[in-house]
Amino acid sequence: MGILAISAIMVAGAGFYLFSQSFPNFKPGDKKIQADLKAIRQDVLNSMPDLSPLRMEDLESLSSKEIDTTIKKRVTKDHRGVFVTIFEEPAVAYYYRKYLSSKRDSLLFAKSYNHEYLFWIKGNEATLVIDQQPVGVYMDKTGELIGSRSQKTIGKLDKSKLQKMEMVIQGRAVGNIVMPKPGAKDTLSQRCFDFVLNDLTKEEEAILMAIAIYEMVDRKL
């Protein structure tokens, strides 16, 4: 068995579990978070355009450019958008919600053609679930991904470099996540990945995408 349950992560749209079902230590009293999570996911699925499949060899075509961007600010700050490829194809739809009454809690749900990504963010730590499967906790400051099963580092993003960050998963360098320079408009500088391996496992691909989505959304907010 790998980092995730292989049979589950390979199934597109296999369903959805709340954090309370995926993580035993989720507070069952957080009904607001659970209800919002359901609503956010449904909003994305109802409003997103048809997403283009990103095959493993196409990952480097994903860009940080967005379409259909919506921002609302009331008791929460909601940011919604769709990342497109360098060919202007919709690839990843996401919804980010920040609770203005709390300094700690935010939710991020993202949908690609193959996977659903869910982050519950508390301060500098983000609990990650991919396609129902609890993956671990992503440490924003250090770039470490701590596995939910092993409680050990299963991934590490080198955040010492601001614009080209190497991603290592279980000791293997799988590619670089690239953050575009502010104001960059040309196509090449909008790419999200650089030198991604062409023999990624399904697990490596899903984790690499998850961390890239988190970093792209985080840089925009």
C-alpha positions as a printed Julia matrix, in Angstrom:
221×3 Matrix{Float64}:
   0.0    0.0     0.0
   1.34   3.43   -0.93
   0.74   6.87    0.5
  -2.92   6.69   -0.48
  -5.34   3.89   -1.2
  -4.52   3.25   -4.87
  -7.98   1.98   -5.78
  -9.6    5.14   -4.44
  -7.28   7.8    -5.81
  -7.51   6.49   -9.37
 -11.3    6.87   -9.47
 -12.45  10.24  -10.73
 -15.29  11.73   -8.69
 -15.49   8.69   -6.44
 -17.51  10.57   -3.86
 -16.9   12.86   -0.95
 -16.21  12.44    2.76
 -16.18  15.24    5.28
 -13.2   15.72    7.51
 -15.22  14.27   10.35
 -15.29  10.95    8.48
 -11.7   11.06    7.28
 -10.06  12.16   10.51
 -11.03  10.76   13.93
  -9.92  13.93   15.71
 -12.22  16.2    13.7
 -14.49  18.01   16.17
 -18.03  16.75   15.55
 -19.35  20.04   16.92
 -17.99  22.0    13.97
 -21.25  21.72   12.1
 -20.73  25.06   10.37
 -17.48  23.85    8.81
 -19.1   20.62    7.67
 -22.11  22.38    6.16
 -19.92  24.93    4.39
 -17.72  22.17    3.03
 -20.71  20.48    1.41
 -21.97  23.77   -0.01
 -18.57  24.83   -1.36
 -18.04  21.5    -3.11
 -21.51  21.59   -4.64
 -21.02  25.17   -5.78
 -17.81  24.22   -7.61
 -19.36  21.17   -9.24
 -22.43  23.13  -10.35
 -20.64  26.19  -11.72
 -17.35  24.93  -13.14
 -16.84  24.64  -16.9
 -15.97  21.33  -18.5
 -12.46  20.6   -17.28
  -9.76  19.33  -19.62
  -7.97  16.16  -18.5
  -4.34  16.76  -17.64
  -2.42  13.64  -18.54
   0.85  13.08  -16.75
   2.8   14.31  -19.75
   0.61  17.44  -19.88
   1.14  18.66  -16.31
   3.63  21.31  -17.38
   0.9   22.99  -19.42
  -0.99  24.04  -16.28
  -0.7   27.78  -15.71
  -1.46  30.23  -12.92
  -3.8   32.2   -15.18
  -7.41  32.28  -14.04
 -10.84  32.71  -15.56
 -14.28  33.1   -13.95
 -12.8   34.75  -10.86
 -15.27  35.8    -8.17
 -14.5   37.48   -4.84
 -17.02  38.11   -2.06
 -16.45  39.5     1.42
 -19.05  39.37    4.17
 -18.64  37.31    7.33
 -16.36  35.18    5.17
 -13.98  36.03    2.37
 -14.78  33.82   -0.61
 -12.49  33.53   -3.62
 -13.46  31.33   -6.55
 -11.75  30.74   -9.86
 -10.59  28.33  -12.54
  -6.94  27.81  -13.44
  -6.38  27.22  -17.14
  -3.61  25.68  -19.19
  -1.23  27.71  -21.37
  -3.65  26.8   -24.19
  -6.55  28.5   -22.31
  -8.22  25.19  -21.43
 -10.03  25.07  -18.03
  -8.09  22.63  -15.84
  -8.7   23.21  -12.11
 -11.72  24.84  -10.46
 -11.41  25.94   -6.85
 -13.23  27.68   -4.01
 -11.43  29.23   -1.04
 -13.28  30.43    2.07
 -11.65  32.4     4.86
 -13.61  32.92    8.08
 -13.11  36.56    9.03
 -14.23  35.88   12.6
 -11.37  33.42   13.03
  -7.64  33.94   12.63
  -7.15  30.26   11.99
  -9.81  28.6     9.88
 -10.06  28.48    6.09
 -11.34  25.93    3.6
 -10.02  25.18    0.12
 -11.77  22.8    -2.25
 -10.4   22.17   -5.74
 -11.52  19.93   -8.59
  -9.48  18.72  -11.53
 -10.69  16.31  -14.19
  -9.41  13.32  -12.21
  -9.35  14.33   -8.56
 -10.93  16.29   -5.74
  -8.63  18.1    -3.32
  -9.69  19.35    0.07
  -7.72  21.45    2.54
  -8.86  22.48    6.0
  -6.44  25.23    6.94
  -5.77  26.14   10.55
  -3.08  28.78   10.83
   0.06  27.47    9.11
  -1.16  23.87    8.92
  -3.45  22.49    6.24
  -5.05  19.06    6.54
  -5.21  17.44    3.1
  -7.73  14.92    1.77
  -7.61  13.65   -1.82
 -10.54  11.65   -3.21
 -11.82  10.64    0.23
  -8.37   9.61    1.38
  -6.66  11.42    4.27
  -3.16  12.21    3.04
  -1.67  14.26    5.84
  -0.96  17.75    7.11
   0.86  20.29    4.94
   3.06  22.69    6.91
   2.91  26.0     5.09
   6.07  27.49    6.59
   8.39  24.52    6.04
   6.78  22.94    2.98
   6.61  19.54    4.72
   3.77  17.1     4.18
   3.34  14.9     7.26
   1.63  11.61    6.44
  -1.6   10.84    8.27
  -0.64   7.17    8.61
   3.08   7.34    9.29
   3.17  10.73   11.04
   6.47  11.18    9.2
   7.48  13.51    6.36
   6.3   11.98    3.09
   6.81  15.1     0.99
   8.83  18.29    1.07
   8.59  21.46   -0.98
  11.78  23.5    -0.98
  10.47  26.93   -0.05
  13.92  28.49    0.23
  13.57  29.53   -3.41
  10.62  31.8    -4.04
   9.95  31.02   -7.69
  11.21  27.52   -8.48
  10.56  25.12   -5.61
  11.62  21.48   -5.85
   9.04  18.92   -4.68
  10.32  15.7    -3.14
   7.91  12.83   -2.37
   9.15   9.88   -0.35
  12.75  10.8    -1.11
  12.26  11.28   -4.86
  12.46  14.66   -6.57
   9.38  14.66   -8.81
   9.43  18.18  -10.23
   9.5   21.9    -9.55
   6.55  24.08   -8.64
   7.01  27.49  -10.2
   5.48  30.67   -8.83
   5.27  33.39  -11.48
   6.79  36.79  -10.91
   4.27  39.51   -9.99
   2.78  41.02  -13.12
   4.11  38.28  -15.41
   1.96  38.09  -18.53
   3.82  35.97  -21.08
   2.76  32.34  -21.38
   6.03  30.7   -20.34
   6.29  32.66  -17.1
   2.76  31.6   -16.14
   3.53  27.88  -16.1
   3.0   26.2   -12.71
   5.45  23.34  -13.18
   8.98  22.9   -14.46
  10.87  19.66  -15.17
   8.18  17.26  -13.94
   9.18  13.6   -14.17
   7.37  11.65  -16.87
   7.12   8.48  -14.77
   5.17   9.8   -11.78
   3.0    7.36   -9.91
  -0.69   8.23   -9.54
  -0.01   9.11   -5.92
   2.93  11.39   -6.72
   0.94  13.13   -9.43
  -2.03  13.77   -7.11
   0.15  15.07   -4.27
   2.2   17.29   -6.58
  -1.01  18.78   -7.99
  -2.5   19.28   -4.52
   0.5   21.21   -3.21
   0.74  23.28   -6.4
  -2.94  24.26   -6.14
  -2.51  25.2    -2.49
   0.54  27.35   -3.25
  -1.08  29.05   -6.26
  -4.22  29.96   -4.35
  -2.21  31.04   -1.3
  -0.05  33.39   -3.38
  -3.12  35.05   -4.86
  -4.85  35.83   -1.55
